[in-house]
Amino acid sequence: MSIVLTGSDTTADPIYEKLRRLLIAGRYAPGEHLVEERLAHDLGVSRTPVRQALARAAAEGLVRIYPNR
């Protein structure tokens, strides 16, 4: 049996979409400190897809990432 991965779908994709919707809807206030661990808990996933989703959101200008703060 072989497994073929198609496209770029990852666990982070739906997490990014949900995070994006929450940001746009105002669930998190502008300038609010978003913590990976808390977001992961709120979204019911591990920190890795949250970290990937935040990186994508930062690349699109939705959030700013400040390491170790």
MODELLER restraints for C-alpha pairs under 7 A, 6 or more apart:
rsr = mdl.restraints
at = mdl.atoms
rsr.add(forms.Gaussian(group=physical.xy_distance, feature=features.Distance(at['CA:11:A'], at['CA:49:A']), mean=5.96, stdev=0.5))
rsr.add(forms.Gaussian(group=physical.xy_distance, feature=features.Distance(at['CA:12:A'], at['CA:49:A']), mean=4.35, stdev=0.5))
rsr.add(forms.Gaussian(group=physical.xy_distance, feature=features.Distance(at['CA:12:A'], at['CA:50:A']), mean=6.55, stdev=0.5))
rsr.add(forms.Gaussian(group=physical.xy_distance, feature=features.Distance(at['CA:12:A'], at['CA:52:A']), mean=5.92, stdev=0.5))
rsr.add(forms.Gaussian(group=physical.xy_distance, feature=features.Distance(at['CA:12:A'], at['CA:53:A']), mean=5.38, stdev=0.5))
rsr.add(forms.Gaussian(group=physical.xy_distance, feature=features.Distance(at['CA:13:A'], at['CA:53:A']), mean=6.95, stdev=0.5))
rsr.add(forms.Gaussian(group=physical.xy_distance, feature=features.Distance(at['CA:15:A'], at['CA:49:A']), mean=6.89, stdev=0.5))
rsr.add(forms.Gaussian(group=physical.xy_distance, feature=features.Distance(at['CA:15:A'], at['CA:50:A']), mean=6.68, stdev=0.5))
rsr.add(forms.Gaussian(group=physical.xy_distance, feature=features.Distance(at['CA:15:A'], at['CA:53:A']), mean=6.24, stdev=0.5))
rsr.add(forms.Gaussian(group=physical.xy_distance, feature=features.Distance(at['CA:16:A'], at['CA:53:A']), mean=4.47, stdev=0.5))
rsr.add(forms.Gaussian(group=physical.xy_distance, feature=features.Distance(at['CA:36:A'], at['CA:47:A']), mean=6.01, stdev=0.5))
rsr.add(forms.Gaussian(group=physical.xy_distance, feature=features.Distance(at['CA:36:A'], at['CA:50:A']), mean=6.35, stdev=0.5))
rsr.add(forms.Gaussian(group=physical.xy_distance, feature=features.Distance(at['CA:36:A'], at['CA:51:A']), mean=6.59, stdev=0.5))
rsr.add(forms.Gaussian(group=physical.xy_distance, feature=features.Distance(at['CA:37:A'], at['CA:47:A']), mean=6.10, stdev=0.5))
rsr.add(forms.Gaussian(group=physical.xy_distance, feature=features.Distance(at['CA:40:A'], at['CA:46:A']), mean=5.46, stdev=0.5))
rsr.add(forms.Gaussian(group=physical.xy_distance, feature=features.Distance(at['CA:40:A'], at['CA:47:A']), mean=5.35, stdev=0.5))
rsr.add(forms.Gaussian(group=physical.xy_distance, feature=features.Distance(at['CA:40:A'], at['CA:50:A']), mean=6.07, stdev=0.5))
rsr.add(forms.Gaussian(group=physical.xy_distance, feature=features.Distance(at['CA:57:A'], at['CA:63:A']), mean=5.85, stdev=0.5))
rsr.add(forms.Gaussian(group=physical.xy_distance, feature=features.Distance(at['CA:58:A'], at['CA:64:A']), mean=5.43, stdev=0.5))
rsr.add(forms.Gaussian(group=physical.xy_distance, feature=features.Distance(at['CA:58:A'], at['CA:65:A']), mean=6.68, stdev=0.5))
